[in-house]
Amino acid sequence: MLGDEMPWFLPALVIGLFAWIWMGSIERYAERKATPAWKYIVLAVRWLPPIQLTVMVLYRFKAIYARDTSHLEVAKHLGTGTSSSADFKLMFTGDGGIEIVLLIVFLFAVLSEHLPSISSTRLDLRQKFRNRLMMFTASFALVSTTLFFPEQAYSEPTAFPTGIIGPVPEWMSFTPIVLTGGLLMFGGELFAVTTLFLAGPNFQKLASRARLKVLLLSVSALVYLTAVIDFETEWFGQLHEQSMTLPLVLSIHLGICFAVILQPAVRSDAELNHGEGRSLSMMALAVVMALAVLLLTLLHMNQLTEFGSDLGPSTYGIWMSSVAISSMMLVQFMPALGFDAAPRPEIWWMKMTLLYAPVIMSMFTSYAVLLIPAIWVVLPLSSVASWLIEKDVASPSYSFVLYPLLAATLAASALPFGWNIPFLAALWVGWIPGAIAAIGLTLHVRTQLKSTEGNL
């Protein structure tokens, strides 16, 4: 198998993905050096992960086509014999499915500067967009490495089955992989647009299209999760049994947050003034977010039965919440280090840290996804806090923005506990507060701009 013949291959892929995260810095360093060697190094770093995924796909295709029973999935599902339509099916529904989808996602990231919707944008902005999309893709792939590339898919086990032990997996098993790939591509577009603060309106057409695609894919993913989860058994254990379910939930989380909350907030935050009272705004927001994350995470943890009826779920929930909240507070130093391009950099780093807390913590515990319901209802508050508390901007209408937002936040927090699986119900309704905040602030900013133009 690939891991036995080339044990360095997967570590090289991990190194290549790490390099993608710093692609912008590598390119700037190469430009300063201005030598042909560095030009080729940049090309090699950019194309290494797609080339490696291509090798992995071809290697697996060769093994399946040749019915090489030294590969575990061939021995389990096909055995020896001549090729058939089952070979093609196994290529997608077996371990090769994630390799094919990730290859498409990687190629999409590398070639994203040539997207038609940004073809008229300046070359330097398109290259920055590509690098941000590569960063998003690589970071998610690194976090999910053990799920995307499990050891048993690339190394020979100690014992092989003596015969076929099961049919080729059904096409339904390929569904979460496709949904995850789509959410990574279009969620990555929104990440890139959201983090390019100085790009102005250059990417708004692409952002609108990506937002629609993310919302459609998220609804499809939630329908899939609702269909495959067995409500009569312990649902959380099914995240482990179906290895692609956890990445799917995390990709839904990132996609929804960028589409409904963060990307619209960047546009509205750009219209804020200097910030009279911004310290009070940040302090009040931090307290509310910390308390909400702690309370809701504890409530969702206590719905599980794995920890028993003692203090286990509360202890675990407090630990996860403390890690997320502490990280959110520590990043307040980032603007002082020069990372201050956002209109409200302190609040921006709070939001991004809280957003990525369940993604990063999922490397250590799958229970980190239980932070998501709390994050979905507190992030919209970060969008409106500056507008409501700072004194040098016109506050939005309380009856049109604040009161509906508070009502939706309370409903999205409490109503899921009336369902069999509160976590899944929270995913279905948790986006509503973000949508209310985004729509309300967009209309408020538009009204203020028209008023300013009228006065001129």
C-alpha positions as CSV (number, residue, x, y, z in Angstrom):
1,M,0.0,0.0,0.0
2,L,1.0,3.6,-0.5
3,G,2.0,4.2,3.1
4,D,4.2,1.1,3.2
5,E,5.9,1.7,-0.2
6,M,6.5,5.5,0.4
7,P,6.3,6.2,4.1
8,W,7.3,9.8,3.5
9,F,4.4,10.5,1.2
10,L,1.7,11.5,3.7
11,P,4.1,13.5,5.9
12,A,5.2,15.4,2.7
13,L,1.5,16.2,2.0
14,V,1.1,17.6,5.5
15,I,4.2,19.8,5.1
16,G,2.8,21.0,1.7
17,L,-0.5,21.9,3.4
18,F,1.3,23.8,6.1
19,A,3.2,25.7,3.4
20,W,-0.2,26.6,1.8
21,I,-1.2,28.4,5.0
22,W,1.8,30.7,4.6
23,M,1.7,31.0,0.8
24,G,1.3,34.8,0.8
25,S,4.5,35.2,2.9
26,I,6.4,32.7,0.8
27,E,5.5,34.6,-2.4
28,R,6.5,37.9,-0.9
29,Y,9.8,36.5,0.2
30,A,10.4,35.1,-3.3
31,E,9.6,38.5,-4.9
32,R,12.2,40.1,-2.7
33,K,14.8,37.5,-3.7
34,A,13.8,37.8,-7.4
35,T,15.7,34.7,-8.6
36,P,14.6,32.0,-11.0
37,A,15.1,29.4,-8.3
38,W,12.6,31.0,-6.0
39,K,10.1,31.3,-8.8
40,Y,10.2,27.5,-9.2
41,I,10.0,27.0,-5.5
42,V,6.8,29.0,-5.3
43,L,5.3,26.9,-8.2
44,A,6.4,23.7,-6.5
45,V,4.8,24.7,-3.1
46,R,1.6,25.8,-4.9
47,W,1.2,22.6,-6.9
48,L,2.6,20.0,-4.5
49,P,-0.7,19.1,-2.7
50,P,-2.7,18.7,-5.9
51,I,0.0,16.6,-7.5
52,Q,0.2,14.4,-4.5
53,L,-3.6,13.9,-4.4
54,T,-3.4,13.0,-8.1
55,V,-0.8,10.4,-7.4
56,M,-2.9,9.0,-4.6
57,V,-6.0,8.8,-6.8
58,L,-4.1,7.0,-9.6
59,Y,-2.4,4.6,-7.2
60,R,-5.8,3.6,-5.7
61,F,-7.4,3.3,-9.2
62,K,-4.6,1.0,-10.3
63,A,-5.0,-1.2,-7.1
64,I,-8.8,-1.5,-7.6
65,Y,-8.6,-2.1,-11.4
66,A,-5.9,-4.8,-10.9
67,R,-7.9,-6.3,-7.9
68,D,-4.8,-6.0,-5.8
69,T,-5.9,-7.7,-2.6
70,S,-2.9,-6.3,-0.7
71,H,-5.2,-3.2,-0.4
72,L,-7.6,-3.7,2.5
73,E,-10.7,-2.3,0.8
74,V,-10.1,-4.5,-2.3
75,A,-9.8,-7.5,-0.1
76,K,-12.9,-6.6,1.9
77,H,-15.3,-5.7,-0.9
78,L,-14.0,-7.0,-4.2
79,G,-11.6,-9.9,-3.8
80,T,-9.8,-11.4,-6.8
81,G,-11.4,-11.6,-10.3
82,T,-11.9,-9.5,-13.3
83,S,-12.9,-5.8,-13.2
84,S,-16.6,-4.9,-13.1
85,S,-18.9,-1.9,-12.5
86,A,-18.3,-2.5,-8.7
87,D,-14.7,-1.3,-9.2
88,F,-15.9,2.1,-10.4
89,K,-18.4,2.4,-7.5
90,L,-15.7,1.5,-4.9
91,M,-13.4,4.1,-6.3
92,F,-15.9,6.8,-5.1
93,T,-17.6,5.2,-2.2
94,G,-14.4,3.7,-0.7
95,D,-11.3,5.5,0.5
96,G,-10.8,7.0,-2.9
97,G,-13.9,9.2,-2.6
98,I,-12.3,11.7,-0.3
99,E,-9.1,11.7,-2.4
100,I,-11.1,12.6,-5.5
101,V,-13.1,15.3,-3.8
102,L,-10.1,16.9,-2.1
103,L,-8.2,16.9,-5.4
104,I,-11.1,18.9,-6.9
105,V,-11.1,21.2,-3.9
106,F,-7.3,21.7,-4.1
107,L,-7.4,22.5,-7.8
108,F,-10.3,24.9,-7.3
109,A,-8.2,26.8,-4.7
110,V,-5.0,26.9,-6.8
111,L,-6.9,28.1,-10.0
112,S,-9.3,30.4,-8.2
113,E,-7.7,33.6,-9.4
114,H,-9.1,32.7,-12.9
115,L,-12.7,32.6,-11.7
116,P,-15.0,34.5,-14.2
117,S,-16.7,36.5,-11.5
118,I,-13.4,38.2,-10.5
119,S,-11.7,38.3,-14.0
120,S,-11.9,42.1,-14.1
121,T,-10.3,42.5,-10.7
122,R,-6.7,43.6,-10.3
123,L,-4.1,40.8,-10.5
124,D,-2.7,41.4,-7.1
125,L,-6.2,41.2,-5.5
126,R,-6.9,38.0,-7.4
127,Q,-3.7,36.5,-6.1
128,K,-4.4,37.5,-2.6
129,F,-7.9,35.9,-3.0
130,R,-6.3,32.7,-4.2
131,N,-3.8,32.6,-1.3
132,R,-6.6,33.1,1.3
133,L,-8.6,30.3,-0.3
134,M,-5.6,28.0,-0.2
135,M,-5.1,28.9,3.5
136,F,-8.7,28.0,4.3
137,T,-8.6,24.8,2.4
138,A,-5.2,23.7,3.9
139,S,-6.1,24.6,7.5
140,F,-9.4,22.5,7.3
141,A,-7.6,19.6,5.6
142,L,-4.9,19.6,8.3
143,V,-7.4,19.6,11.1
144,S,-9.2,16.7,9.6
145,T,-6.1,14.8,8.4
146,T,-6.8,11.7,10.5
147,L,-10.4,11.5,9.2
148,F,-9.6,12.3,5.5
149,F,-6.5,10.0,5.4
150,P,-6.9,7.2,8.0
151,E,-4.0,4.9,8.6
152,Q,-5.8,1.8,7.6
153,A,-6.4,3.3,4.1
154,Y,-2.7,3.6,3.4
155,S,-0.9,0.9,5.5
156,E,-1.3,-2.9,5.5
157,P,-3.1,-4.2,8.6
158,T,-1.6,-7.0,10.7
159,A,-4.3,-9.4,9.4
160,F,-6.2,-9.5,6.1
161,P,-9.7,-11.0,5.7
162,T,-9.7,-14.4,4.2
163,G,-12.5,-13.5,1.9
164,I,-15.0,-10.8,1.0
165,I,-16.7,-9.6,4.2
166,G,-19.2,-7.1,2.8
167,P,-20.6,-5.5,-0.4
168,V,-19.2,-2.3,-1.9
169,P,-20.6,0.7,0.1
170,E,-23.7,2.4,-1.3
171,W,-23.6,5.7,-3.1
172,M,-25.2,7.4,-0.1
173,S,-21.8,7.1,1.7
174,F,-20.3,9.4,-1.0
175,T,-22.9,12.1,-0.2
176,P,-21.3,13.7,2.9
177,I,-17.9,13.8,1.1
178,V,-19.5,15.7,-1.8
179,L,-21.3,18.1,0.5
180,T,-18.1,18.7,2.6
181,G,-16.2,19.4,-0.6
182,G,-18.7,21.9,-1.9
183,L,-18.9,23.7,1.5
184,L,-15.1,23.9,1.5
185,M,-14.9,25.4,-1.9
186,F,-17.6,28.0,-1.5
187,G,-17.1,28.6,2.2
188,G,-13.5,29.2,1.3
189,E,-14.5,31.9,-1.2
190,L,-16.4,33.6,1.6
191,F,-13.4,33.3,3.9
192,A,-11.2,34.9,1.3
193,V,-13.6,37.8,0.6
194,T,-14.2,38.3,4.3
195,T,-10.5,38.6,5.2
196,L,-9.6,40.9,2.3
197,F,-10.7,44.0,4.1
198,L,-9.1,46.5,1.7
199,A,-10.5,45.0,-1.5
200,G,-13.6,47.2,-1.5
201,P,-16.5,46.1,-3.8
202,N,-14.3,44.0,-6.1
203,F,-15.6,40.6,-4.8
204,Q,-19.2,41.4,-4.0
205,K,-20.6,39.6,-7.0
206,L,-18.6,36.5,-6.2
207,A,-19.6,36.7,-2.5
208,S,-23.3,36.9,-3.3
209,R,-23.1,33.8,-5.5
210,A,-20.9,31.9,-2.9
211,R,-23.4,32.8,-0.1
212,L,-26.3,31.3,-2.0
213,K,-24.3,28.1,-2.8
214,V,-23.2,27.7,0.8
215,L,-26.8,28.2,2.1
216,L,-28.2,25.6,-0.4
217,L,-25.4,23.1,0.4
218,S,-25.9,23.7,4.2
219,V,-29.6,22.9,3.9
220,S,-28.8,19.8,1.9
221,A,-26.3,18.7,4.5
222,L,-28.8,19.2,7.3
223,V,-31.4,17.2,5.4
224,Y,-28.8,14.5,5.0
225,L,-27.9,14.5,8.7
226,T,-31.5,14.4,9.7
227,A,-32.0,11.4,7.5
228,V,-29.0,9.3,8.5
229,I,-29.0,9.9,12.3
230,D,-31.0,7.3,14.2
231,F,-33.1,9.2,16.7
232,E,-33.8,6.0,18.7
233,T,-30.2,5.4,19.7
234,E,-27.4,7.5,21.1
235,W,-26.8,10.0,18.3
236,F,-23.4,11.4,19.3
237,G,-21.7,8.0,18.9
238,Q,-22.8,8.1,15.2
239,L,-20.4,10.9,14.6
240,H,-17.6,8.4,15.3
241,E,-19.2,5.5,13.3
242,Q,-19.6,7.7,10.2
243,S,-16.1,9.2,9.8
244,M,-17.2,12.0,7.3
245,T,-20.1,13.2,9.5
246,L,-17.8,15.3,11.8
247,P,-16.0,17.2,9.0
248,L,-19.5,17.8,7.4
249,V,-20.8,19.4,10.6
250,L,-17.7,21.5,10.9
251,S,-17.9,22.6,7.3
252,I,-21.6,23.6,7.8
253,H,-20.5,25.6,10.8
254,L,-17.9,27.5,8.9
255,G,-20.0,28.0,5.9
256,I,-23.1,29.3,7.7
257,C,-21.0,31.7,9.9
258,F,-19.2,33.2,6.9
259,A,-22.4,33.4,4.8
260,V,-24.8,34.8,7.4
261,I,-22.7,36.6,10.0
262,L,-19.1,37.4,9.2
263,Q,-19.1,38.5,5.6
264,P,-22.1,40.8,5.9
265,A,-20.6,42.2,9.2
266,V,-17.4,43.2,7.4
267,R,-19.4,45.5,5.1
268,S,-21.4,47.1,7.9
269,D,-18.4,47.5,10.2
270,A,-16.6,49.5,7.5
271,E,-19.2,52.2,8.0
272,L,-18.4,52.7,11.7
273,N,-16.7,55.9,12.8
274,H,-13.6,56.2,15.1
275,G,-15.4,54.5,18.0
276,E,-16.3,56.7,20.9
277,G,-17.1,54.1,23.6
278,R,-15.5,51.2,21.8
279,S,-13.8,49.9,25.0
280,L,-17.2,49.6,26.7
281,S,-18.6,47.9,23.6
282,M,-15.8,45.3,23.6
283,M,-16.0,44.7,27.3
284,A,-19.8,44.2,27.3
285,L,-19.6,42.0,24.3
286,A,-16.9,39.8,25.8
287,V,-18.9,39.3,29.0
288,V,-22.1,38.4,27.2
289,M,-20.3,36.1,24.7
290,A,-18.4,34.3,27.5
291,L,-21.5,33.7,29.6
292,A,-23.6,32.6,26.7
293,V,-21.0,30.1,25.5
294,L,-20.6,28.7,28.9
295,L,-24.3,28.3,29.6
296,L,-25.4,26.9,26.3
297,T,-22.4,24.5,26.0
298,L,-23.2,23.1,29.5
299,L,-26.9,22.6,28.5
300,H,-26.0,20.7,25.4
301,M,-23.4,18.6,27.1
302,N,-26.0,17.6,29.7
303,Q,-28.2,16.1,27.0
304,L,-25.6,13.4,26.4
305,T,-25.6,10.1,28.3
306,E,-22.0,9.1,27.7
307,F,-20.8,10.9,30.9
308,G,-23.5,9.5,33.2
309,S,-25.6,11.6,35.6
310,D,-22.7,13.0,37.7
311,L,-20.6,16.0,37.1
312,G,-18.9,14.6,34.1
313,P,-20.8,16.6,31.4
314,S,-20.6,19.8,33.4
315,T,-16.8,19.4,33.9
316,Y,-16.2,18.6,30.3
317,G,-18.4,21.5,29.1
318,I,-16.7,24.0,31.4
319,W,-13.3,22.8,30.2
320,M,-14.3,23.3,26.5
321,S,-15.9,26.6,27.2
322,S,-12.9,27.8,29.2
323,V,-10.5,27.0,26.4
324,A,-12.7,28.8,23.8
325,I,-13.2,31.9,26.1
326,S,-9.6,32.1,27.1
327,S,-8.5,32.0,23.5
328,M,-11.0,34.7,22.6
329,M,-9.5,37.0,25.3
330,L,-5.8,36.2,24.5
331,V,-6.2,37.4,20.9
332,Q,-6.9,40.9,22.1
333,F,-3.1,41.4,21.7
334,M,-3.2,40.7,17.9
335,P,-3.9,44.3,16.8
336,A,-0.9,45.4,18.9
337,L,1.3,43.0,16.9
338,G,0.2,44.7,13.6
339,F,-2.8,42.5,12.7
340,D,-5.3,45.4,12.7
341,A,-6.6,45.6,9.1
342,A,-10.2,45.0,10.2
343,P,-12.5,48.0,11.1
344,R,-12.7,46.8,14.7
345,P,-9.7,44.5,14.9
346,E,-10.2,43.5,18.6
347,I,-13.8,42.3,18.0
348,W,-12.8,40.7,14.7
349,W,-10.2,38.5,16.4
350,M,-12.7,37.6,19.1
351,K,-15.1,36.5,16.4
352,M,-12.6,34.5,14.4
353,T,-11.2,32.8,17.4
354,L,-14.6,31.8,18.6
355,L,-15.5,30.7,15.1
356,Y,-12.5,28.3,14.8
357,A,-12.6,27.1,18.4
358,P,-14.7,23.9,17.6
359,V,-12.7,23.3,14.5
360,I,-9.3,23.3,16.2
361,M,-10.5,21.6,19.4
362,S,-12.1,18.8,17.3
363,M,-8.5,17.6,16.7
364,F,-8.5,16.5,20.4
365,T,-12.2,15.8,21.1
366,S,-15.3,15.4,18.9
367,Y,-17.4,16.9,21.7
368,A,-16.1,20.3,20.6
369,V,-18.9,20.5,18.0
370,L,-21.2,21.1,21.0
371,L,-19.8,24.6,21.1
372,I,-21.4,25.4,17.8
373,P,-25.0,26.2,19.0
374,A,-23.6,28.8,21.4
375,I,-21.3,30.3,18.8
376,W,-24.1,30.7,16.3
377,V,-26.3,32.7,18.6
378,V,-23.5,35.0,20.1
379,L,-21.6,35.9,16.9
380,P,-24.6,38.1,15.6
381,L,-24.4,40.1,18.9
382,S,-20.8,41.0,17.9
383,S,-22.1,42.5,14.7
384,V,-24.6,44.9,16.4
385,A,-22.7,45.7,19.6
386,S,-20.6,48.5,18.2
387,W,-23.6,50.1,16.5
388,L,-25.7,50.1,19.7
389,I,-23.1,51.1,22.2
390,E,-20.7,53.4,20.4
391,K,-21.8,57.1,20.6
392,D,-20.5,58.4,17.3
393,V,-22.7,56.3,15.1
394,A,-26.5,56.3,14.6
395,S,-27.9,53.3,16.3
396,P,-30.2,51.0,14.3
397,S,-33.9,50.9,15.2
398,Y,-34.5,48.9,18.3
399,S,-37.9,47.6,17.1
400,F,-36.5,46.5,13.7
401,V,-33.1,45.1,14.8
402,L,-32.4,44.8,18.5
403,Y,-35.7,43.4,19.7
404,P,-36.1,40.8,16.9
405,L,-32.5,39.8,17.3
406,L,-32.9,39.2,21.1
407,A,-36.2,37.3,20.6
408,A,-34.6,35.1,17.9
409,T,-31.5,34.6,20.0
410,L,-33.6,33.4,23.0
411,A,-35.7,31.2,20.7
412,A,-32.7,29.6,18.9
413,S,-31.1,28.9,22.3
414,A,-34.2,27.4,24.1
415,L,-36.4,25.8,21.5
416,P,-33.9,23.0,20.4
417,F,-34.2,21.4,23.8
418,G,-37.8,20.4,23.0
419,W,-36.5,18.0,20.3
420,N,-35.0,14.6,20.6
421,I,-31.6,15.8,19.4
422,P,-31.2,19.4,20.6
423,F,-27.8,19.8,18.8
424,L,-29.4,19.0,15.4
425,A,-32.4,21.2,16.1
426,A,-30.0,24.0,17.0
427,L,-28.3,23.6,13.6
428,W,-31.7,24.0,11.9
429,V,-32.6,27.2,13.7
430,G,-29.3,28.7,14.9
431,W,-28.7,30.7,11.7
432,I,-31.9,32.9,12.3
433,P,-30.3,35.4,14.7
434,G,-27.4,36.0,12.2
435,A,-29.8,36.5,9.3
436,I,-31.8,39.1,11.3
437,A,-28.6,41.0,12.4
438,A,-27.2,41.0,8.8
439,I,-30.5,42.1,7.2
440,G,-31.2,44.8,9.8
441,L,-27.7,46.3,9.7
442,T,-27.5,46.2,5.9
443,L,-30.7,48.2,5.7
444,H,-29.6,50.5,8.4
445,V,-26.3,51.2,6.7
446,R,-28.0,51.8,3.4
447,T,-30.4,54.2,5.0
448,Q,-27.6,56.1,6.7
449,L,-25.6,56.4,3.4
450,K,-28.6,57.7,1.5
451,S,-29.2,60.2,4.3
452,T,-25.6,61.4,4.1
453,E,-25.7,61.7,0.4
454,G,-28.9,63.7,0.7
455,N,-27.4,66.1,3.1
456,L,-24.5,66.7,0.7
